[in-house]
Amino acid sequence: MTCTAHLPAAGRLLAPFQRLANASLLAAALGLGAVITGCAGPQITDYATEQPVLDMRQYFSGTLDAYGVFTDRSGKVVKRFTVVMTCTWTGLPGQETGVLDEDFTYSDGTKDRRIWTLKRSADGSYTGAAADVVGQAAGQEKGNAFRWGYTLKLPVDGKVIEVQFDDWMYLMSDKVMLNKAEMSKFGIRLGAVTLSFVKR
């Protein structure tokens, strides 16, 4: 359930991959991606004892506001945005379904919307779907953290490019959560989305 929308300046962020014009360069990029993805990184279990304990169903309930930025590979902010998010859950414990309706407004005045449908399993894992997500997103909560992985379809110059997101959320208080999503293609980092959620 992350708060990413159709990526602004996608052509700029994905330009390096449009220049991979021959098979040898593409193979090199894929090989580099395999090396990068093979590196050790933080795991959701690292946060199992952190406080306050996050329950996605409780935090993402009702109306939330979010404030965020897109940054490119150099760290430069390429666009700012705000989100109003309306969240509801239904179903029996261990089998809940959540609907997270996100309305985005960007700093250039453009607007967007994404509706996530989340399903929670009894073990605390989550799956999710949205119209521009390839297949299913998968996530897990431990301690104060939630990790969410998915592939997003982005329109770029009349084509659709699939970009991977590694999305981390950290509950700071009962009202505030911080979120950072790393974007990559062929395992190579493209940029990031950073935002804060504030529960009304």
C-alpha positions as CSV (number, residue, x, y, z in Angstrom):
1,M,0.0,0.0,0.0
2,T,2.6,2.5,-0.6
3,C,1.9,6.0,-1.7
4,T,3.5,6.1,-5.1
5,A,1.6,7.3,-8.2
6,H,2.5,7.5,-11.9
7,L,6.1,8.5,-11.6
8,P,6.7,12.1,-12.8
9,A,9.7,12.8,-15.0
10,A,9.8,9.0,-15.7
11,G,11.5,9.6,-19.0
12,R,14.3,11.4,-17.3
13,L,14.8,8.7,-14.7
14,L,14.6,5.9,-17.2
15,A,16.7,7.5,-19.9
16,P,19.8,5.3,-19.1
17,F,17.8,2.2,-20.0
18,Q,16.5,3.6,-23.2
19,R,20.1,3.8,-24.3
20,L,20.7,0.1,-23.8
21,A,20.3,-0.4,-27.5
22,N,22.1,-3.6,-28.0
23,A,22.1,-7.1,-26.4
24,S,25.6,-6.8,-24.9
25,L,24.8,-3.7,-23.0
26,L,21.5,-5.1,-21.8
27,A,23.3,-8.3,-20.7
28,A,25.8,-6.2,-18.8
29,A,23.0,-4.3,-17.0
30,L,21.3,-7.5,-16.1
31,G,24.6,-8.9,-14.8
32,L,25.2,-5.8,-12.7
33,G,21.6,-6.0,-11.4
34,A,22.3,-9.6,-10.2
35,V,25.3,-8.4,-8.3
36,I,23.5,-5.5,-6.7
37,T,20.4,-7.6,-5.7
38,G,22.7,-10.2,-4.2
39,C,24.2,-7.8,-1.7
40,A,23.0,-8.1,1.9
41,G,20.6,-5.4,3.0
42,P,18.2,-4.8,5.9
43,Q,15.5,-7.5,6.6
44,I,12.1,-6.9,8.1
45,T,13.1,-9.2,11.0
46,D,15.7,-6.6,12.0
47,Y,12.9,-4.4,13.4
48,A,10.9,-7.1,15.2
49,T,11.5,-5.6,18.7
50,E,11.1,-1.9,17.7
51,Q,8.4,0.3,19.2
52,P,5.7,1.4,18.7
53,V,4.4,-1.8,17.1
54,L,2.8,-1.2,13.7
55,D,-0.6,-2.7,12.9
56,M,-1.4,-1.8,9.3
57,R,-5.1,-2.2,9.9
58,Q,-5.1,0.3,12.7
59,Y,-2.8,2.9,11.2
60,F,-4.3,2.8,7.7
61,S,-7.9,3.4,8.9
62,G,-9.9,6.5,8.2
63,T,-8.3,9.5,6.5
64,L,-4.6,10.2,6.3
65,D,-2.6,13.0,4.7
66,A,0.8,12.4,3.1
67,Y,3.6,14.8,2.0
68,G,6.4,13.6,-0.3
69,V,9.1,14.1,-2.9
70,F,10.4,12.2,-5.9
71,T,14.2,12.3,-6.1
72,D,16.4,11.1,-9.0
73,R,19.6,9.0,-8.8
74,S,21.6,12.1,-7.8
75,G,19.2,12.9,-4.9
76,K,17.7,16.0,-6.7
77,V,14.0,16.6,-6.0
78,V,12.2,16.3,-9.3
79,K,8.7,16.8,-8.0
80,R,6.8,17.3,-4.8
81,F,3.3,16.0,-4.0
82,T,0.6,15.7,-1.4
83,V,-1.9,12.8,-0.9
84,V,-5.3,12.4,0.8
85,M,-5.8,8.8,1.6
86,T,-9.1,7.2,2.6
87,C,-8.7,3.7,4.1
88,T,-11.3,1.0,5.1
89,W,-11.1,-2.6,6.2
90,T,-13.6,-5.5,6.2
91,G,-13.7,-9.2,6.9
92,L,-13.0,-11.6,9.8
93,P,-9.7,-11.4,11.8
94,G,-6.9,-13.0,9.9
95,Q,-8.8,-12.6,6.6
96,E,-9.2,-8.8,6.4
97,T,-9.4,-6.9,3.1
98,G,-8.4,-3.2,3.0
99,V,-9.2,-0.6,0.4
100,L,-6.7,2.3,0.3
101,D,-7.9,5.1,-2.0
102,E,-5.1,7.7,-2.7
103,D,-5.7,11.1,-4.3
104,F,-2.5,12.8,-5.4
105,T,-1.8,16.4,-6.1
106,Y,1.6,17.3,-7.6
107,S,3.5,20.6,-7.3
108,D,2.8,21.3,-11.0
109,G,-0.9,21.2,-10.4
110,T,-1.5,17.7,-12.0
111,K,-3.6,15.1,-10.1
112,D,-3.6,11.3,-10.0
113,R,-5.4,8.5,-8.2
114,R,-4.5,5.0,-7.1
115,I,-6.8,2.4,-5.3
116,W,-5.0,-0.4,-3.5
117,T,-6.8,-3.6,-2.4
118,L,-4.9,-5.3,0.3
119,K,-5.4,-8.7,1.9
120,R,-4.0,-9.7,5.2
121,S,-3.2,-13.3,6.1
122,A,-3.2,-14.8,9.6
123,D,0.6,-14.8,9.8
124,G,0.7,-11.0,9.4
125,S,1.8,-11.0,5.7
126,Y,0.0,-8.9,3.1
127,T,-0.7,-9.1,-0.6
128,G,-2.0,-6.2,-2.7
129,A,-3.2,-5.2,-6.1
130,A,-3.7,-1.9,-8.0
131,A,-4.5,-1.2,-11.6
132,D,-0.9,-0.2,-12.6
133,V,0.8,-2.9,-10.5
134,V,2.1,-6.0,-12.2
135,G,0.8,-9.1,-10.5
136,Q,0.6,-8.8,-6.7
137,A,2.6,-6.8,-4.3
138,A,3.8,-8.6,-1.2
139,G,4.5,-7.2,2.3
140,Q,5.3,-8.1,5.9
141,E,5.1,-6.1,9.1
142,K,7.4,-6.6,12.1
143,G,7.9,-4.3,15.1
144,N,7.4,-0.8,13.9
145,A,8.2,-1.5,10.2
146,F,6.5,-2.7,7.1
147,R,8.3,-3.8,3.9
148,W,6.4,-3.8,0.6
149,G,7.7,-4.9,-2.8
150,Y,6.0,-4.6,-6.1
151,T,6.5,-3.8,-9.8
152,L,4.8,-0.7,-11.2
153,K,3.9,0.0,-14.8
154,L,5.1,3.5,-15.9
155,P,4.2,5.2,-19.1
156,V,7.3,6.6,-20.8
157,D,7.3,8.1,-24.3
158,G,4.3,6.1,-25.5
159,K,5.6,2.8,-24.0
160,V,5.0,1.1,-20.6
161,I,8.1,0.4,-18.6
162,E,8.1,-1.9,-15.5
163,V,10.0,-0.5,-12.5
164,Q,10.6,-2.3,-9.2
165,F,9.9,-0.7,-5.9
166,D,11.4,-1.7,-2.5
167,D,9.2,0.2,-0.1
168,W,9.8,0.6,3.7
169,M,7.6,2.2,6.2
170,Y,8.4,3.1,9.9
171,L,5.8,3.9,12.5
172,M,7.1,6.9,14.6
173,S,4.0,7.5,16.7
174,D,0.3,6.7,16.6
175,K,-0.1,9.6,14.2
176,V,3.1,9.7,12.1
177,M,4.7,7.2,9.7
178,L,7.8,7.7,7.5
179,N,8.1,6.0,4.1
180,K,10.9,5.5,1.6
181,A,10.7,3.6,-1.6
182,E,13.7,2.8,-3.7
183,M,13.1,2.5,-7.5
184,S,15.2,0.2,-9.7
185,K,15.3,-1.3,-13.2
186,F,17.5,-4.4,-14.0
187,G,18.6,-4.1,-10.3
188,I,20.1,-0.6,-10.9
189,R,18.8,2.2,-8.7
190,L,16.8,5.0,-10.5
191,G,15.7,7.2,-7.6
192,A,13.5,7.2,-4.5
193,V,10.1,8.4,-3.2
194,T,10.2,9.8,0.3
195,L,7.1,10.8,2.3
196,S,5.5,11.2,5.7
197,F,2.0,10.1,6.6
198,V,-0.1,11.9,9.2
199,K,-3.2,10.3,10.5
200,R,-6.1,12.7,11.2
